[in-house]
């Protein structure tokens, strides 16, 4: 398949869909109150509550060329978290020690460390969970330089706390560390790192935040959810068949919608 041709067709198709959605939205505009955006009203009619400030600026941002960290049996993280006496379960993919701690490497780019199984603690609060993470980072001398934005999800008494690497004011969604925290401390983490970033010659003209929100209508799993934040990030879709083979790639600026229950939707410009 000619990928460039196929991508062009997809882009044109989604432009047509977005234009159609906008037409449908503004057809009902005259019947709304002056203080309510037609887009917001349509989303509310679909059961989506909006508590986020919607950015109105229209930006043109550079694409980023990135290179990912690749993990294997020689990676220093194995001895750092498992100790020197670890053994190989599956070459370049799975390692353990005698204390049943283990590290799995997925697609060469994701390193997943499990110290122990989690135990739900419904009395654990976010401040305490953050304290456990800070002590873990200090104990293992983890380099968190360049990481800024954090997102947390409380999943039945277990916190997932994610830190993203930043490029200026924008988060790099594919460069992250997610700590899994219960009432006893950090039970493990997952990390994926971008080693190098440079701006490409291309730029992408972004739609406004309000226009981007229309793409939420394509999702059927956010009824009853509350939108808490919408902002621009840099994001690379990992769902493609070629993801496991990718070392270098181009990431696009993308609108990111964050909901109160931890759901995140990436409202891709060139989907």
C-alpha positions in Angstrom: 0.0 0.0 0.0 1.2 3.5 -0.8 1.2 4.9 2.8 1.5 8.5 1.8 -1.5 8.3 -0.5 -3.5 6.4 2.1 -2.7 9.0 4.8 -3.7 11.8 2.4 -7.1 10.1 1.8 -7.6 9.6 5.5 -6.8 13.3 6.3 -9.3 14.4 3.6 -11.9 12.1 4.9 -11.6 13.4 8.5 -11.6 17.0 7.3 -15.0 16.2 5.6 -16.3 14.5 8.8 -15.2 17.5 11.0 -16.8 19.9 8.6 -20.0 17.8 8.7 -20.0 17.8 12.5 -19.5 21.5 12.6 -22.4 22.0 10.2 -24.6 19.9 12.4 -23.6 21.8 15.5 -24.1 25.3 14.2 -27.5 24.3 12.7 -28.8 24.3 16.2 -26.9 27.4 17.3 -29.7 30.0 17.1 -31.8 28.1 19.7 -29.1 28.4 22.4 -28.5 30.9 25.0 -25.9 33.6 24.2 -23.5 32.4 26.9 -23.4 28.8 25.7 -21.2 27.6 22.9 -23.0 25.4 20.4 -20.2 22.9 20.6 -20.4 22.8 24.4 -24.2 22.4 24.2 -23.9 19.4 21.8 -21.4 17.7 24.1 -23.6 18.3 27.1 -26.5 16.8 25.2 -24.4 13.7 24.7 -23.9 13.4 28.5 -20.4 15.0 28.6 -20.0 17.7 31.3 -17.5 20.4 30.5 -15.5 21.9 33.4 -12.4 22.7 31.4 -11.2 26.0 30.2 -11.3 25.8 26.4 -8.2 27.5 24.7 -9.3 29.7 21.8 -5.9 30.4 20.2 -5.1 28.8 16.8 -1.4 27.7 16.7 1.0 26.4 14.1 3.5 24.1 15.8 6.5 22.1 14.6 6.6 18.4 14.2 9.2 16.7 16.3 11.7 14.0 15.2 12.4 11.7 18.1 14.5 8.6 18.9 13.4 6.1 21.6 15.5 4.4 24.2 15.9 0.7 23.4 16.1 -1.8 26.2 17.7 -5.3 26.1 19.7 -7.8 28.2 22.6 -5.3 28.5 20.5 -2.4 29.9 21.8 -1.0 33.2 18.3 -0.9 34.6 18.3 -4.7 35.1 21.0 -4.6 37.7 19.8 -1.3 39.1 16.4 -2.7 40.1 16.9 -6.4 40.3 20.4 -6.5 41.7 23.5 -8.2 40.3 22.1 -11.8 40.7 19.2 -11.7 38.3 18.6 -14.3 35.7 17.1 -14.4 32.2 13.6 -15.9 31.7 13.3 -14.9 28.0 16.2 -13.3 26.1 15.8 -9.5 25.8 12.3 -9.7 27.2 12.0 -11.1 30.8 14.3 -11.1 33.8 13.8 -12.1 37.5 15.7 -12.3 40.7 15.4 -14.7 43.7 13.1 -12.3 45.5 10.5 -12.7 42.7 11.0 -9.1 41.4 10.9 -9.0 37.7 11.4 -6.8 34.7 9.7 -7.2 31.3 10.7 -5.4 28.2 7.9 -4.9 25.7 8.6 -4.0 22.0 12.1 -3.1 23.0 10.9 0.3 24.3 8.8 -0.3 27.4 10.5 -1.4 30.6 8.0 -2.8 33.2 9.4 -3.4 36.7 7.3 -5.3 39.3 8.6 -5.2 42.9 5.6 -7.1 44.2 1.8 -7.5 43.6 -0.4 -4.6 44.6 -2.7 -4.6 47.6 -5.7 -2.3 47.5 -5.8 0.4 50.2 -8.8 2.6 50.0 -7.5 4.9 52.8 -4.4 5.8 50.7 -4.6 9.5 49.7 -2.8 11.2 46.8 -0.4 13.1 49.0 0.8 9.9 50.7 1.1 8.2 47.3 3.2 11.0 46.0 5.4 10.7 49.1 6.0 7.0 48.4 7.0 7.9 44.8 9.4 10.6 45.9 11.2 8.3 48.3 11.4 5.6 45.6 12.9 8.0 43.1 15.5 9.1 45.8 16.3 5.5 46.9 17.0 4.4 43.3 18.6 7.7 42.2 16.2 7.9 39.2 16.9 10.8 36.9 13.7 12.8 36.6 15.2 15.9 34.9 13.0 17.1 32.2 9.9 15.4 33.6 7.1 17.7 34.6 3.4 17.1 34.0 1.9 14.4 36.2 -1.4 12.6 36.0 -2.9 10.3 38.6 -5.6 7.7 38.5 -7.0 6.0 41.6 -8.0 2.5 40.5 -9.8 0.7 43.4 -7.3 1.7 46.0 -4.2 1.7 43.9 -2.7 4.9 42.4 -1.1 5.1 38.9 1.0 8.3 38.9 2.4 9.2 35.6 5.2 11.8 34.9 5.7 13.0 31.3 8.9 14.4 29.8 8.4 17.9 28.6 9.3 19.8 25.5 9.0 23.4 26.5 5.4 23.8 27.8 4.2 20.6 26.0 4.3 17.1 27.3 5.8 14.3 25.3 3.1 11.7 25.9 5.2 8.8 24.7 8.1 9.5 27.1 6.8 8.8 30.6 7.2 6.9 33.8 4.1 5.5 35.5 4.5 4.5 39.2 2.0 1.9 40.7 1.5 2.8 44.3 -0.5 1.1 47.1 -0.6 1.4 50.9 2.8 -0.2 51.2 4.6 2.0 48.7 5.7 1.7 45.1 4.9 -1.8 43.8 6.4 -1.2 40.4 6.6 1.1 37.4 6.5 1.3 33.6 8.7 3.6 31.6 9.3 4.5 28.1 11.9 7.1 27.2 12.7 9.4 24.3 16.5 9.9 24.0 16.6 12.8 21.5 14.2 15.4 20.2 14.6 17.9 17.3 12.2 20.0 15.4 11.6 18.9 11.8 11.1 21.4 9.0 7.4 20.7 8.8 4.7 22.4 10.9 1.1 21.6 11.7 -1.7 24.1 11.8 -3.8 23.3 14.9 -7.5 23.6 15.1 -8.9 25.6 18.1 -9.7 23.7 21.3 -13.4 24.0 20.6 -13.1 22.6 17.1 -11.0 19.7 18.5 -13.7 18.9 21.1 -16.1 17.9 18.3 -13.9 14.8 17.7 -15.2 13.6 21.1 -18.4 12.8 19.4 -16.6 9.9 17.7 -16.1 8.2 21.0 -18.9 6.2 22.7 -17.2 5.5 26.0 -17.3 8.9 27.6 -21.0 9.4 28.3 -21.5 10.7 31.8 -17.8 11.7 32.1 -16.6 15.2 33.0 -13.9 16.9 30.9 -11.4 18.5 33.3 -8.7 19.7 30.9 -7.9 20.1 27.2 -4.4 21.0 26.2 -1.9 20.5 23.4 0.7 17.8 23.8 3.0 15.8 21.5 1.7 12.3 20.8 2.6 9.2 18.7 -0.1 6.6 18.2 1.3 3.2 19.4 -1.6 1.1 18.1 -0.1 0.6 14.6 1.3 -2.8 13.6 4.8 -1.3 13.0 5.1 0.2 16.5 7.3 -2.6 17.8 9.9 -1.9 15.1 10.0 1.9 15.5 13.1 3.4 16.9 12.9 6.8 15.2 9.7 8.6 14.4 7.9 11.9 14.0 5.4 13.0 16.6 2.7 15.5 16.0 1.2 18.2 18.2 -2.2 16.9 19.4 -5.1 18.0 21.5 -5.4 16.0 24.7 -8.7 15.7 26.5 -8.5 14.6 30.2 -11.6 13.4 32.1 -12.3 13.1 35.8 -12.1 9.3 35.9 -8.6 9.1 34.2 -9.8 8.6 30.7 -7.6 10.4 28.1 -8.6 11.0 24.5 -6.1 12.2 21.9 -8.0 14.3 19.4 -5.6 13.8 16.5 -5.4 16.5 13.8 -4.6 14.1 11.0 -6.4 11.0 12.1 
